[in-house]
Structure formats: structure tokens, C-alpha cells
Amino acid sequence: MRTVRESRRTRKGRARRGAARMLCGAAVLVSLLTPPGRDPVPAADAQPAFGSVDYAIAVDESASLAPEDMAAEKAAAERIALGDVSPSSHVTVFGFADAESSDQRAVDPVCPRTVLDAAGRQSVGGCVGKLRSRKKSEGTGTDFPSAIRQGVHELGAGSGPSVPRVLFLLTDGKLDVSDSPQYGDPAHRRAEGERQLELALKEAADQHVQIWPLGFGPEPDKTQLDRMAAGGYQKGCVELPSALPRAGKVSGAKDVGPMLEQIFAAAHCLRYAQGTSERPPATLEIGISPLATVGSIVVDKSDPEVTVTYLDPSGHQVPTSGTYQKSRFELAGAGHAVEALKITDPVPGVWKVKVEAPEGHRSLPVSVSVLWHGELRGAITMDPPSPQAGQKATVTMRLQTREGYEIKDPRDYAGLQVRGELTGDGFAPLPVHLADDGKGSDRDAADGSFTGTVQIPRSANGALKVSGTLTASGLTADTRSESGQIAPGELPVTTALTLPAADTHPGSTVTGTLAVHNTSSTRHTLRLSVTDLQPGMLSVAPAEIEVKPGESGTRKVTVEIGPEGAFGGRLHGDGLRLGGTVTVTDATDGNRALVRSPLSVRLTPEPGVWDTYWWAFLSAAVLIALAIVAASALLRQRRMRRDPFGLVLQLVSEEGDVLNDHLAGHGHKQWYEFAVVEPHRSPRIERRSHGPYAIQRSPEGGAVLRTRGGGRTRLPAHGSVPLTDTLSLSLGEETRTPKARRTRPSRSRITTTTTPTTGESESASAYESYR
């Protein structure tokens, strides 16, 4: 028994030393997405509103957890504490094990109930570090009933029942009250513990407290975890299966943070995405959806010495506090092993996180993730907008951001539910099935456009309204409606609007046509407008069209794109997709809607000089390159034409006998320098730097001899020039390669010795100059 206790004590001591990091980061994660309560957010016309949440984090301190699991618990709790999105949310953190004597307690309060303003975030980040593994004298079992009751008490002590209450239970999932006297005699403690757990779960359900367990250790009891998740309150933040409490399980400490972030996102109706992971120095990447209105980039540094720099999708380094362009920033957890940058109205796209560390602090990987909440809006149309009773109408709900940008990536609206309904005079409400599956009236699957058809009842006799509701976890629910009227037979004016899908730039225009046909004897005024966009992005001209009695023809319609400033500095990279609706109404016929036509515009930055004239720059570059190549070729050719390499130099006597052959090598600046040695006894030519003679090929044929102090003399191919009083220089025939001539004896009338081309030291062979 003593050995077991000592082993437990050793494990807990090691756990204590490594534990601080986990929960400290949770304190930051719970809080960082919380927008400041006093400062306005300049990014949107209206600041996004998010409901507050009260939650508690219960961290298992029992001896059954290995040291690395305890450290993982604390780091995971630290990541949670960076993740809320409401300035009025509250968090409580406590540790738990069990009480094995009357002077022990099962629960260790660590962070009291704290509102998550700036001061609260700072205090939570510090108090989380107090979590520790229990000593044997403090109780080392696992008392779930006490932990759940403590969480229910903390969560029920503050806000009213309308505020969601969430308990995160970080444990290995094994109930152990075998040494706890409060559960009766030893033989019945396990059974009593199970009974008390059932009562605690019922109390949590009655008090509207959700329980989200996360299991650690080599063999977490998944059955026990699932039981606790199902035993608490079951209604989530939205009526979607993804928001129902559920248990999580990790196989190792490295998976704790990501799994807990996913659980936290589901419990609080946030969306979660994981980025890359590398050892510093490195540049990590994380994508932020265009739907995000507030988000937190969470960086698990593993080591507090790691420093982090944040770059937006345009490559600009953003501040860690204050505003930049239309986004607001706030950093939490600086100096800890986990930090996070909260961004209100973040620029969508791929963000880069540069991580650096001093020597000795680069062995552990750094990971990045993002938690975010967003707003998804829809633009709904009915075609025709004024149908006749009994006619079929096509209803389309297009997904957009709150600014009016189109949403095309299905990952941004995963888990979305779309409900449609048609109401009006003379009939009961009708459901409208809207789908984005590419079947029936839906043209393309997974393009962010949900389409369906509905039969207008024959009893319909007045106003119509079609509505659609979007619901998704992590996205604010949105309901859009469009009004219409039952057409009384044939309309006096009919129209058809044709607008092409455009790919253009700020300040440009898109031109379409409006076909009009007036069968009445009355002049009609048609009004044109663009809706489902923020003001200033798009406008349509003309705003009004007069249609004469009996007129039938087409009119030009121009959609004008706003200036670059209208898009809030978000126009970069692949650009933006605007999704407006052009509406044509007949003002003469009670503002009856004649056309509601979707307009899709892909907007890219105004091309620069290079983008516009790239072909000219490329052509010029090609011409310059060709000119350089040609000039180089001419220069090379000229140099080769003067290169003396391979010339056969012959010393000729007064009688015309060839006394010596010498094969010239490459010269210095196209001049091969040499001297005549032993001119009176055994005359021969030897290569000498700065010798009295130098020879060079002549482009016109033959060679040119340069004599020190004597100028230059032309040496014809079949002639000679005097060198001394008794010797002349002539050129031999180059009928073989220099290599062949090295061993070929002279065929002159007298026997001579072929002299190698050596340097002044006369130690180099004749071939070194052209090897």
C-alpha cells in the first residue's frame, strides 16, 4: 500500500509541475471572443448581438490522471477561457477529486464567478494556474456527484433561467468514491455513488444545466461520459442536433485542446476550424469565413517564450489592440502558453500567424485554430412576383453575408436548415421545400442558392408573402420574406429583365436590357431599384422608365458599381461576389412587382499597370532578351575570330627553311605572347607573358603580329614577316586539331624540334592553355 501511495504521490507531483498551462489558456479562450461592452464596433452598421452564456469548468484533480493528462486539462481549460462572444457571460472554474475524511473537501474553488470583461479575462487567466493534482492527504478519488452539484450551484446563483447554463467536465470518466465516508460504509459506497450521480444529473436537468464531458487518460469510461451528457439539460442554443450535449474523448494529451474547442463551439453555438501546426520559427495559416462577425484566432504556443505576429489575408500586420481599417482587435493570454486574438468584423480569407522563439524554446509544436460566430442572411425571390391563382411559382433563397456578399463555399454553411413558407389571402399557409441539391428547379448543387416550387392555391385572391428561415449552429438565424400580389388575369404591362453575370471592378458598369410590353391605353411608370445590399455598393439607372400606351420594345439598363471605398478595404485576392436583386415595379399599377431578378457580380481590384499592359512588358522583355543574346553572340563571334588558339607559328631561316613549329594557345585578351629563344644556335618559339612578340588572328584571314615598340604588322596566311635579322615568322597549315599537331613533327627541309607552349617558368605543357 505504501508503494502505491508513493507512486501516486510521485505522479501527482509531476502533474503539478506541468499543469499550469492548460487551464490558464481556458480562461483566455472563454473570454476572448467577448466584445467590449463600452466601445462601439465601427465595422458594421449595427453591432452584432450575441446572447450571454454562464458556464463552469470542472477539472479532475484525482490521482487516476497521468501528469501529461493533468497538464492537458489545464491547457484545454485555458483555451476555453478565450472563446465567449458576449460581454455579459460569466465563468467559474474549480477542481475536484473526493473527500476521504471530515477535514477534506471534494471541490477546490479556483476562479469564482467572473464576468468576462477586460478585467475579468485577466483575472481568470491568472487564477486558472492554481489548479493542481491532489496530495494523498487531500483526497484523490473522483466524486462526480459533488462536482456536478457544485457546477449547478455556481450556474444557478447568478443569471436567470433564460441564460444558457453549461458545465464542462474534464475528467477520465471513472467514478471513484471508495474512500469517501460521506457515501456510507465501504461495501455500499459504489452503489451510493451511482445513486447520488443520478440525483445530481436530475438536479442539473431541472436547473437547465447542460453537461459536456471530455474524457482523458488511456481508457476513459465512455459509457460514463455519455451518461452524464444525456443526464443534464438537453435543449441546446439552437434547435439542431449539433447543439445537443454530447461527450468527447481524446486518446492523448495533444488532442485535448482541439477536441475541447469543438465541444465548446457546439455548446455555445460557435463554429470551429483548425489550422496548421509546426515548430517555430514558422508561418501558420488559418481561414476565416466571410460569414464571421466576431472570431478568435487561438494559438497554442506550448511555450510562453514563443512570440506571435498576425497578418491579415492582404499580408498586412494587424495590431493586437485597437482598430485597423474596419476591424477591431483585442489580445488575451499574452505571456502565457496559450494566447488568442479576438477580431470583431474580421477580414475573410486565409490569415497567417508567424511564430518565433529563442534558441532552446523551439522543440514543441505550435498550433492555431479559430472560433467564430457569424451572421448568415438570405435574399428571397419569387418568380413570377405577381403570379396568377393556380400558377406555379419558383422560390429562391440565396445565401449572403450581412453586407450582401454571396456565399458559395458549402463549408461556410454546413449543417444549415432552410424552411420556406407561403402565406396570403384566401388560403392556409403552405410549406415550401427549398433545396440546394441540383435537382428539379434547383439549377446547381452546393452553390448557396436554395430553390423550390409552390403551387399558388386557386382560392388565393389578394396579397402573397413568401418567407424563408435559415438556421445553423454558430450563425444567427435569419428570416427573409418577399411580398407579392395575385395577378387579376393578364397584366397591363409585362417585362423581362436580362442582366449578365459580371466580372468587373469598382467604378465600372454592367449593362443589360429590359424588355417592356404595354397592352393598355395608359402610360405606365416603372421604377427600378437594387436591394439586398448595403447602400453604395450597386445602383441601377435609369431609376424610372416611362412606357407609352401600346409600346413594345427594349430599354437599356445600367448597373453601376460603387467606388473601391464602398467595400471596406476587403477587396483583395480573388475579389468579392456581390449578390443583389434588381426589382422592377409598376408605380401606375399600385407598385406591383413585375420583375425581381438576381444579380451576381464578381468584383476584383482595379488592375494595375502590370495587369493591364502585361503583354507589352512581356514583349519588351523578350525583345531585350533577344537583343542581349544577339549582342552576346556577336561579341563571342568577334572574340573567336580574333582568338589565336590553334595558329601554327613557324620560324623560317633566311634560306626559307622551317626551323621550328609552335602551336599557339588562347591568348590574353586575344593576344598570344611569345619570345624567340636561342636564335643563333637552336632557334625556337616559347610562350612568354609580356614577351616581345604577340600574335592574334585577323578577321580578314591570316594574323596580326604585334612587336614591342614596333607596332603591328599584318601576317598573311601564305607570307612571312621578319622577326630578327636572320629569322622570319610565317603561318603553318591548320589541317589537324591542336591535339593532333602536338605530336606531329615538322616536315621542313631541315630537322627541327616542335616547341611546347609553356609559361615563363617553362614547366607547363603546350596543352594547358586550351585544356
N, C-alpha and C positions, 0 to 999 in steps of 0.2 A: 504493500500500500504506500509505504514511504517513497519507494522508487517511482511509482505512478504519479504521486503528488509532486515530487521534484521535477519529473518530466513535464507535467502540466505547467509548473511554475516557470520552467525554462522557456517553454513555448510562449507563454503569456508575456514574459519579459521581452522576448524578441518581437512579439507583436506590438508591444507598447512603443518600442523604438521606431517601428516602421509605420505606425498607424496614423500619424497626424495628417498626412496629406489628403486622405480620401474624403473625410467629412468636411474638411476646410473648403475644399472645392465645391462641395454640395451647397454650402452656404452661399457661395458666389453664384452658382448656377440657378438656384431657386429665385434669386433676386434680380439677375442682371437684365432680363427682358422687361422688368418693371419700368414703364415710362415715368419720369419725374412728375410729381403731382403739380408743381407750381409753374414749371417752364412750358411755354407753348411749343408745339411742334410745327415748324414752318413748312414742312414738306407737303402737306395736303391741305385742301380747303377746310376739312374738318378732321380733328384729331381722332384716330381710331379709338373706339371704346372697347375695353375688354373687361369681362366680369372677373371679380376677385375670387380667390380660392384660399381657403385655410387648410394648411396641411402640416402634418407632423412626420418626422423621420425617426424611426426607432431602429437603433443599431445594436446588433447582437454582440455582447461582450463576453460570451461564455467561453469556457475552455475548449469546447469542441471545435472552435475555429482555429485554423493554422495561422501563423503570423502573416503570411502573404495575403490570406483572406481578410484578416482584420485591416491590413493596410489598404486593400482594395475597397473595403466597406467605407473607409474614411474618404478615400479619393472619390468614390461614387457619390457619397453624400455631398462632397464639395461641388461636384458637377451639378447636382440637383439644385443647389442653392443659388445657381446662376440663371435659372430658367423661367421665372414667372413673368407675367405680362401685365400685371395690374398693380397700381401704386397702393392699393388698399389690401393686398394679400398679406397673410400672416404665416409665419413658420415657427415650429417648435422642434427642437432636436433633443433626444435623450437616448442614453444607452440602457441596456437591460441584460440581466442574467437571471439569477434567482436569489432568494434569501434563505440561508441554511441555518440561521439562528435568529434569536429575537433582536439582536443588535445589528443585523444586516437588513438591507433593503433590495428588492428586486430591480428597482429602476434608479438610474443615475441621471438627474436633470443636468443638461449641458447648456442648451440655449433656451431660455424662457421664451414665451410667446412674443414674437418680434414683428413689428410692421416693417415691410420691405421698402422703406425709403432709403435715401443715401446713407444715413447714419446707421440704419438697421442692417443694411447689407454689410457694412464694415464690421459691426459687432458680431454678426452671425459668422462671418469669415474667420474671426478670431476664436470664438467660443467653441467651434467645432473641433478645434485641436485638442480639447480636453478629453475627448473620447479615449478610452484605454481598454486594455484587456484586464479582466478581474484577477486579483490575487485569490488564493485559495481561502484566505480568511474573510473574503468579501462575498463569497458565493459564486459558483462558476457553472451553474446549470442553465437551463433555458426555459424561462417562465413566460410562455406566450399569453396566457390569460391576463397576467399583470401588465404586460406591455400593451396589449390591446385596450385594456381598461384605462391605462394612462393616456393613450392616444385619444380615446373617446372623451375623456375628461378635458384634456387640453383643447380639443377641437370644439367642444360644446360650451366652453367657458367664455367665448368671445362673441363672434358674429352670430346673426340669426340663422335659422334653418334654411333660408333662401340661398346662402353662400355655400357652394360645394365644399365638402369636407373630405380630405384624402389622407390616409395613413399609409406611408411607405414603410414596409417591414423588411429590413435587411438581415437575413439570417441563413443558417444552414438547414432550417426547416425541421429540426428534430426537437420535439418537446421532451424536456428532462427536468422533472421536479422531484426526483427520487430522494434528494437530500433536503427537501424543503418541508419543515414541520407544519406549515400552515395548510398543507394538503392532507393532514391526518397521519395515521400510523404508516410505517414504510410499506406494508403489504398492500395498502389501498391507494397509495399516492398517485400512481399512474392513472388508475381509473378516475380518481377525483380530478386529476389534472385535465383529463379528456372532458369530464362533465363541466368543469369550470370554463374550458375553452369554448364549448358550445354556448354557455350562458354569455360569455364575453362577446362572441360573434353576434348573438341575437341582440345584445345591447348596442353593438355598432350599427346593426341594420336599423334598429329603432331610432337611433340618433342620426341617421342618414350619413354614416361614415363609411366611405369606400375603403377597402383594404387591398393594397397592391404589394404582394410579397415578391422578394427577389432572393433566390437561393444561391448559396455559395458552397464551397467545400467539395471534396471528391465525390460524395454521394448524398446530395441534398434530397430530402424526402419530398418528392414532387407531389405525392398524394396529399401530404400535409399542407403544402403550399396552395394547391388547388382548393382544398377545403376552406382555408382561410379567405382566399379571394372570393369564393362563392358565398361565404357566410356573412359578409358585410353587405352594405347597401349596394343595390345593383343598378341603379339608374346613373348613367354617365352624363357627361357635359353636353352631349347631343344624343339623339335617339338613333344611334348607329351601333352595330355590333363591335366596331373597333374601339368604342369608348367604354365597353363593359369591363369591370375589373377582372384581371387575369394574373396568373403567377408567371414569373420569369425564372429562368435557370441558366447559370453560366458554368462552363467546365473549368475555367481558370480565372485567375485574378485579372488578366489582361482584357477579359471580355466584360468585366463588371461595368465599367463606365459606359460603353456603348449600349449595353442592354438596359441599364438603368435609365439612360436618356430616352430610349424608346418607350419604356414603361411610363416615364414622367410625361412624355409627349402625348401618349394615349390618354393618360388620366386627366391631363389638363387641356386636351384638345389643341395640342400644338402639332406641328409637323417636324419631322426629324430627317436629317440627311447626314451621312458620314462622308468625310473627305479622305485625303491621303494620309499616310503615316511614314515618317522617315527619321533617321538620326540627324541631329544638327551638325554642321550647317546645311540647311535645305530650304526649298520653297515648296510649301504645301498648297493644295488647291481645294476649294470648296465652292459649290454652286449655290446661289441664292435665287429662288424662284421670282419671276415678275409679279407673283401674287402677294409676296411678303410685304406686310406693312410695318412689322417690327420683328427683329430677329436677333439672335445672339450667336456669334461665332465663338465656340468653346474650344480652347486649346489646352490639351492635357500635356503639360511640359515634362512631367515626371521629375524634373529637377528645377527648383526655384531659380537657379542661375541662368536658365535659358531666357533669352530676350526675344521679343516678338515684334514684328512690324507688319502692318496690314495695308494691302494695296487693293484698290477697287478694280472693277473689270477694265477700266481705261488705263490702268497702270499707275494711277496717282496714289501716293501715300496719304492715308486719311489720318486725321487726328484721333487721339484716344479720349478726347473730351471736347464738348462744344459742337459746332456745326461746320459742315463743309458742303458747299452747294446747297442742296435741299435735304440733306440727311443730317441726323443728329446722332452723336456718338457718346458712349459712356463706358469706360473700362472698369471692371471689377476683378479683384483677385491678383492685382499686380504684386510681385514679390512672393507669390505662393506657387505651389506646383501645378495649379490649375488657374487659368485666367480666362476671361471672356469679354468680348467687345459687343455691347448692345448697340444696335443700329435701328433707329426709327426712320422709316421710309428708305430702306437700303436700295442702292442701285442694283438691279438684277443682272445676273451673269456670273462668271467664274471669278471669284476673289482669290487672291494669292496671299499666303501667310508666310513670311520669311522668318525663320527661326535660326538663331545663332547662340553659341555658347562658348565660354572659355575652355582652354585645354583642361582635361580632366573631368569635364561635365558633358561629354558627347557620346556616352556609351548607351544611353537609354533612348528609345524612340519617342518622338513627339507626334501626337495625333490631333486632328482637327475635325470638328463636326459643327452642325448648325441646328438650332431650334428656332422655329419661327411660327408666327401667326399671320394670317393674311385675310384679304377680302376678295371674294370672287363675285363678280357681277355678271348679269346676263342681259342681252339685248334681244327682245322677243318681237317677232313679226308674224303676221297672218296674211296669207296670200290666197284669195284677194282680201284686202282690208275691209271691204264692204260687200260680203257675199250675199247671194240670194238664199232664201229659205230652201232647204233641201239640197243645197250645193255642198260639195266637199271643199274644205279649206286646208291648206298646208300651214302648219305652225312650226316655226323655227326658233330655237333658243340658242344664241351664240354666246360662248363664254368670253368674258373680258375682265381686265383688271379694273379697278375703280377709276383709273384715268381714261379708260376706253381702249386700251391696247388688247389685241387679240391674244388668246391663249391657244397654242397649238400642241404643246407637249403634254401627252396624257399623264405623265408622271406628276405634273403640277396639280391635277385634279383627281388623282387616284382615290377611289372609294366614294366618288360623288354620287349622290342620288338626285334625280331630277323628276319633279312631279308637275304635270300640267293639268289645267282645268279650264273649261269653257262655261261661262255663265252669261245670262242675258234675259231679256223679257220674253215670256211665253213658254219657258221650258225649265226643267230642273237642271242643276249643274251636271256637266258631263266631264269625266276624266279624259285627258289627252295623253296618250302614251308617246313619250319623247325618247328617242334613242340615237346613239352615235355609233351605229354598227354597220353602216354602209348598205343596209337593206331597205327595201321599199322606197319611201320618199327621201330617205337619208342618202345623199349622194356619195359621201366619202366617210369611211370609218375612222374613228380616232382623230378627227380634225377639230374637235372643240365645238362642233355645231350639232345640236340635238334636234331632230326633226320628227314630226309625226303628222298624221292627217286626222281630221274630225269631220263628221257629217253634221251639217247645220240642221237642227230639227225643223220640220215643216211648220211647226207651231211658233217658231221664232218670229217676232213681229216688231222689234224695236232695237234697242241698244244691245251690243255684244261686248264681252270682255274676255280676253284670253290671258291667262296668267301662268307663270312658271316659277317654281321654287327650287333653289339649289341648296343642297345640304351636304356638307363634308366636314369631317373632323379636321380641326385646325384652320378652318375657313369660316368666316362669318356668314351665316345663312342669308340668302338674298331672294326676294320675291319681286318679279317684274311682271307688269301687266300692260296690255295694249287694248284700247277701246276701238270699237267699230260700230257699224250700223247695218241692219238688214237693208239690202237694196230693194226698192219698190219696182221690180221689173227692170227694164232697160234704163241705164243711167244716161242723163243728157250729155255728159262729157266722159269719154274714156281716154285713158292714157297708157303709154308703155314707155318705161324708162330703161335706157341701156347705158350702163356705166362699166367700163372695163376695169378689171383688177389691175392696179397700177403699181409700178416700181419706180419711185421718184425721190425727190429731195425737197428739203424745206424751201418755201417760197415759190415752188413750181405749181403747175395746174394739171388737172386731169379733165379731159373733155369727153362728154357723152352726148346722147341725143334723147329728146323727149318727143315721142310721137303723140299727137293730140288729134281728137276727132270730136267735134261738137255737132250733135244732131239736132240741137234745139235752135229756136229763133232768138235766143237771148245771148248777149255777150257774157262770158264767164271769166272770172279772175281766179287763176291758180297760184297758190303760194308754195314755195319750195323752202325746205329747211333741212339742216343736218342735226341729228340727235345722237344720244348715247356716247357723247364725247365731252371732254372738258372744253369750255369756251376758248376760242382762239386757235384750236388745232386745225379744224377744217371749216370752210364756209362754202356756200353754193351761190352761184349767180347765173341768171338773174333771180332775185328774191320773189318776183311776181311776173306772171305771164298773162297777158290778155288774149283770150281766144274768141274770135269773132263768130257770129252765128253761121253755122254751116261750114266752118273752117275745118280742113283736114290737112295735116302736114307734119313737119318735124321742126323742132326748135333745138338750138344748141344750148347745152347746159355745161357750165364750167365749175368744177370743184377746185377751190383754191387751198393750197397747203399753207399753214401758218409758218412764221419765221422759226429759225432754229431755237430761239429762246423760249418758244411756247412748249418745248418738250423737256424742260427742266434739266438740261445737261445730261440726259440719258441716251442721247443719240450717239452710238458708237458701235464699232464692230459690225455685226450683221444687221444692225438697224432695229427698227421697231415696226410692228404691224398695227395699224390703226383699223378699228372696226366700227365705223359709223353706220348710220341708217339715214338715207335720203328719203324724205317724206314729201309727197305732193298732195295737197288738199284743195278742194273746190270751195273757195270762200263764198261763192254765189249760191252754193247748194248746202248751206249750213255747216261749212268746214268739213264736209265729208272727205274721208281719206280715200284717195284714188290709187296711190302707189306708196308702198313702203319697201324700198329696195336696199338690201345690204350693200355696203361699200367696203371693200378691202383694199387698203393702201399699204404697201411695204415701203417704209421710209428709211433711207440710208443717208449718211452725212454727205454734204455737198462735196463733190470730188475736188481734190487739189489739182495743182498744175501737173503733177506726175500722172494722176489718174486720167486727166483729160488729154494730155499730149504724150502719153507713154510711147505711142508709136513713133513720134518724132524723135524723142530721146533715144529710143532703141535704134532707130535708123541712123541717127548721128553717131551713136556709139559703134555701130557696125562699120560705118564709113571710116571713123577714126581708127578702129582696129585694123581695117584693111589697109589704110594708109601707112600705119606703123609697120605692118607686116611687109608691105611693098618696099618701104624705105629700108627696113632691116635687110630684106633680100638684096636690094641694090647695093647697100653698103657691104654686105657679105660678099656679093659677087665682085665688087670692086676690089675688096681686100684680097680675095682669092686670085684675082687676075694679076695682082702685084706680088703675091706670096712667092718667094724664091724657092720654096720647097720643091725638090726634085730636079733642079737645074744641075747639069753636068758641067763643071768648070774644068777647063783644060789649060795646062801650062804648055806653051809652044815655044820651041827654040827658034833661033834666027834662021835655021835651015828648014823650019816648018815641021819638025818632029814634035809629037805629043810626048812630053816628058812626065806628065802626071795628070791623072783623072781625080776629081774631087766632087763628091755628091753633096750639094747644098741642102741644109735643113731649113726649118722655119726660122725666119729672121725676127729681129726686134723691130717692131713697127714696120714690118715688111722689108727690112734690110738685113741681109745676111753678111756679117762682118768677118773678114779673114785677113791672113797675112801670108807672105811667101817666105818660107824658112830655107836656109842653106841654098841660097840662089846660085852659088858658084860651084858647089860640089854635088849636091843631090837635091835639086830644087823640088819643092812640093808645097801644096796649099794646106794650111791648117786654119781651123776656125779660131778666131780670137775676138773676144769682146773688145770693142774700141780699137779694133785693128785698123791698119792704114787703108784697107780697101773694104768696100761693101757693095753688094750686088742686089738687084731687085728686078723682078720680071717687068717687062714693058707690055702694057695692054695692046700695043700695035704689033707685038711679036719681038722675039729676042729678049734683051735685057738692058739694064742701065747700070753702068759702073760708076760708083762714087769713090773718088780718091781724096784722101785727106789733104786739104789745101789745094786740090787740083780741080774741084768742081765735079761735074757729072758728064759722062761720055756714053753715047749710045753704042751698044754692043749688038750688031746684027746676028741673026741666027746662023749665018754662014760666013761670018767675018771674024776679025780679031781686033783687039786694042792693045797697045803696048802697056806693060806694067813697069818694066825696068829697061835698061839699055839692051839687054840680051833676051828678055822674056816677054811674051805676049799672052793675052788671055783670050780664049775662044770658048764656044759652047759646043758640047758634045750632043749626040742624039739621045733623046729620052724614049728609047724603044722598049724599055722594060721598067718594071716597078722599081722604086728605090731599093727594096729588099733584094731584088734580083741583082741589081748593079753593085751591091756591096761586095759580092764575091767574084764579080766578072773582071778579069784582067783587061788592061788596055791593049788594044790592037794596033798600037802605033808602030812606027818603024824601028823604034828602039825599045828596049825593055825598061819599064818604069814600075813604080810601086804605087798602088792606089792608097791614097791617104784618107784615114777616117776623119769625120768631123768631130773634133774634140773641142773642149773648152780650153781656157788658158792654162789650167792645171794639166792638160793633156792626159787626164785619167779617164774621161768619159768616152764611150764608144761612139762611132759615127752615127748610131741609130737613135741615140737618146733624144735627139731633138724632135723626132717625129714618132716616137712610140705611142 
